[in-house]
Amino acid sequence: MIRPPALAVMARAPGSERVKSRLHAALGVGAATLLYRCFLLDGLEAAAAVPGLAPVLAFSPPHAERAMAALAPAGMRLVAQAAGDLGARMAHLVVELLADGHRAALLIGSDLPTLPAAHLIEASRALAAGAADVVLGPAEDGGYYLIGLARPAPALFEGIAWSTGGVLAATRARARGLGLREHLLPAWYDVDTPADLDRLRRDLSLPGGGARRTRRWLAAFAPGRG
């Protein structure tokens, strides 16, 4: 049976693994963990609402399944991430989702509380139409916030210097070397640094709704209150 494209949110269990470490100095470990939990809950809710996609929570560590199931929207599938570095985990997840019959596999992070659903729909359509072999969503820090594939390509994830500003460029070069046609989405930002958090606060102060838990956290942790 052919399933809709999978939209997998790759996430760490808040409290079980270290999260948002670059915000610890500015916020403290506890506050940064709570903020990440808001990102995750808002992101999972948004993923579950995108039409035509099958939402998946790809979690780490594997023993945190019960805790993560409590955070996931009803009916969302949970998949434990494999061992290895980020590339190995993403490659394995793509293979697993495609083997399960999904028409394509889209992978995103869990710190994108304002990511427009339109970007996800564009990625899905590009793969479904056969217009690209790989879809990439460029992140403003030089990485990518989304990668999507309609067939496995483990070599695409090998030998990449993760958590550096050259991830996107290296991945695009690897895709060209593998003969993969790419489709680039509009650039977006994830929230890793105090400057990112300031930008997020400004963005969420504008009309438009969304990211309701993150909005509440930002209001409660306004400058001068925490």
Salt bridges, closest charged atoms under 4 A:
GLU17 OE1 - ARG12 NE 3.82
ASP42 OD1 - ARG213 NH1 2.98
GLU45 OE2 - ARG212 NH2 2.96
GLU45 OE2 - ARG213 NH2 3.31
GLU96 OE1 - HIS92 ND1 3.78
ASP100 OD2 - ARG77 NH2 2.41
ASP111 OD2 - LYS20 NZ 2.81
GLU122 OE2 - HIS183 NE2 2.79
ASP133 OD1 - ARG181 NH2 3.15
GLU140 OE1 - ARG199 NH1 2.47
GLU182 OE2 - ARG172 NH2 2.45
ASP192 OD1 - LYS20 NZ 2.90
ASP192 OD2 - ARG22 NH2 3.18
